[in-house]
């Protein structure tokens, strides 16, 4: 049984092979580190921002899942 177009369940993430110039990857990895993200998360963040700015981000795109430790009870989520 499938829950979304293309036969994937909504929980699965698409894997993509990406070839980058080593210097571009290093710059991306430094930027990601500065923002406390993985290089993969930084790429997704930048792609989503570019799609949104171009008016091409699908309305069905779910938000990027929050990573890290959940807030302590009583602490408001940011």
C-alpha positions in Angstrom: 0.0 0.0 0.0 1.3 3.4 -0.9 0.4 6.8 0.6 1.9 9.2 -1.9 2.4 9.6 -5.7 5.3 7.6 -7.0 4.8 4.7 -4.7 6.8 6.0 -1.8 5.4 6.3 1.7 5.5 9.9 3.1 8.2 9.0 5.6 10.8 8.0 3.0 13.4 10.4 1.8 14.7 10.3 -1.8 18.4 9.5 -2.1 20.3 11.4 -4.8 23.9 11.0 -6.0 25.5 14.5 -6.3 28.9 15.2 -7.8 30.5 18.4 -6.7 33.8 20.1 -7.3 35.9 19.4 -4.2 36.4 23.1 -3.4 32.6 23.7 -3.7 32.0 20.8 -1.3 34.5 22.2 1.2 32.9 25.7 1.1 29.5 24.1 1.5 30.6 21.9 4.4 32.2 25.0 6.2 28.9 26.9 5.7 26.9 24.0 7.0 29.1 23.7 10.0 28.8 27.4 10.7 25.0 26.9 10.8 25.2 23.7 12.8 23.9 21.6 9.9 25.2 18.6 8.0 26.3 19.2 4.4 23.2 17.2 3.3 20.9 19.3 5.4 22.5 22.5 4.0 22.0 21.3 0.4 18.3 20.6 1.1 17.9 23.9 2.9 19.4 25.8 0.0 17.4 23.9 -2.6 14.2 24.5 -0.8 15.0 28.2 -0.4 15.8 28.5 -4.1 12.6 26.6 -5.1 10.5 28.9 -2.8 12.1 32.1 -4.2 11.3 30.9 -7.7 7.7 30.0 -6.8 8.4 26.3 -7.5 8.3 24.8 -4.1 5.4 22.3 -4.1 2.6 22.9 -1.6 2.9 19.2 -0.7 6.5 19.6 0.4 6.8 18.9 4.1 9.0 21.0 6.4 12.5 19.9 7.0 12.4 17.7 10.1 13.9 19.2 13.2 17.0 17.5 14.4 18.6 17.2 17.8 17.3 16.8 21.3 13.6 17.6 21.9 12.9 20.5 24.3 12.7 19.7 28.0 9.2 19.6 29.3 7.9 23.1 30.1 10.4 24.6 27.6 8.6 26.3 24.6 9.6 25.1 21.2 11.3 27.6 18.9 
